[in-house]
């Protein structure tokens, strides 16, 4: 549709659409954490908080901090657009990152066995999703597997971290909107289509992940309850 290669408005619309698709596709794992945050903010210590949801919440909180710091640093170092050669190199590295952990012995660690170091490493790995050609889910999932996490939890946590990561990238894209002049109204139709297809593609992708071999129909994204 004639859109330029560098269009911060289009990129911002696409990021926001992906955030909405993440929430729509993973609402059953985001909502318990949102309620847990509300309980934690109010200082409640009810029996409802004595569960794996508390541990998942702490993991996301601990992993999000290094992830957001890493996203800001990587965007500052590499910028928003890389040349074709560098993007290709990162795509190849991304493939290696996905392949190598699959050849390792698979662990069975869940959220109860996570350490602070695990959270920091997984969050730092997720930040590489800010680089064109690198995948947030590939990096976070692969590091989780390398740390002995089972595949189901590795994918679940990657999806949990995707929302704050894309929100942060959206904020950075929003500030970029004011740095360049773009023909907003002449490209309005392109923005609408880009956002719509980003939402549809994101939702379909999440649905495929949720129903692949890593998840059973009886335990999709079920948060572990501790006694």
C-alpha positions, -999 to 999 in steps of 0.1 A, spaced: 0 0 0 30 23 -4 39 25 32 75 35 38 99 11 54 102 34 85 68 44 98 67 48 136 29 53 135 23 20 117 48 3 141 30 17 171 -4 6 158 10 -29 152 25 -32 187 -7 -21 204 -27 -46 183 -3 -74 194 -8 -64 230 -46 -67 227 -42 -101 209 -20 -113 237 -46 -103 263 -74 -118 243 -56 -151 238 -40 -154 272 -67 -138 294 -69 -169 315 -33 -165 327 -32 -127 328 -63 -123 349 -52 -143 380 -19 -123 381 -38 -90 378 -60 -100 407 -30 -111 427 -13 -77 421 -45 -60 434 -44 -82 466 -7 -76 471 -12 -38 466 -40 -38 493 -18 -58 516 -42 -87 519 -30 -120 532 -60 -141 526 -58 -178 519 -65 -170 483 -29 -157 480 -14 -189 494 -11 -205 459 11 -208 429 -4 -176 416 18 -157 442 49 -174 429 39 -167 392 34 -131 401 68 -129 418 84 -145 389 69 -121 364 78 -91 386 114 -102 390 118 -111 353 101 -79 340 126 -55 356 158 -68 337 137 -73 306 125 -37 304 160 -24 312 174 -46 284 148 -35 259 156 1 264 194 -5 262 191 -27 231 168 -2 213 193 25 221 222 4 208 207 -11 177 179 14 169 146 5 154 157 -7 120 187 -28 111 201 -33 76 192 -65 58 225 -82 66 223 -77 104 186 -87 104 196 -119 86 224 -126 111 200 -122 140 175 -145 123 202 -172 120 212 -167 157 175 -169 166 173 -203 149 203 -216 168 188 -203 201 157 -223 194 175 -254 183 202 -259 209 180 -262 240 159 -288 223 189 -311 222 195 -308 260 180 -331 286 146 -317 295 140 -306 331 109 -306 351 113 -274 371 81 -254 377 75 -221 394 81 -236 429 117 -244 419 125 -210 403 153 -189 418 158 -152 415 187 -159 392 164 -179 369 139 -150 367 167 -125 360 182 -146 332 149 -154 316 139 -117 317 172 -106 303 169 -131 275 134 -119 266 147 -83 261 165 -95 230 131 -95 213 136 -58 209 161 -65 181 148 -70 146 152 -107 137 153 -119 173 122 -135 189 112 -127 225 95 -160 229 124 -180 214 150 -164 237 129 -166 269 117 -202 262 152 -214 253 168 -199 284 140 -214 305 146 -248 290 184 -244 296 176 -236 332 157 -269 336 122 -256 333 97 -279 316 83 -269 282 48 -261 294 59 -236 320 86 -222 297 61 -213 270 36 -200 296 61 -177 311 72 -165 277 37 -155 270 34 -138 304 65 -117 297 53 -108 261 26 -84 273 49 -61 294 76 -63 267 53 -52 239 38 -25 261 73 -12 267 82 -14 230 49 4 222 59 32 245 92 36 228 75 36 194 51 62 206 79 86 214 94 79 179 61 91 164 71 127 173 106 125 158 95 121 121 68 136 99 45 110 84 14 114 62 -10 102 88 -44 106 70 -31 94 36 -19 62 53 -49 58 76 -62 29 57 -28 12 59 -27 17 96 -61 1 101 -53 -29 80 -19 -33 97 -34 -33 131 -63 -56 122 -40 -82 106 -15 -79 135 -43 -87 159 -56 -116 139 -22 -130 133 -12 -127 169 -44 -143 182 -41 -172 157 -4 -177 167 -13 -178 204 -40 -203 197 -16 -226 179 9 -224 208 -18 -231 234 -30 -262 215 3 -277 204 19 -308 219 33 -289 249 -2 -285 264 -29 -310 272 -66 -300 269 -71 -305 306 -42 -284 318 -36 -255 294 -20 -226 313 -32 -240 346 -14 -222 374 1 -247 399 -15 -246 433 7 -251 463 -5 -268 494 
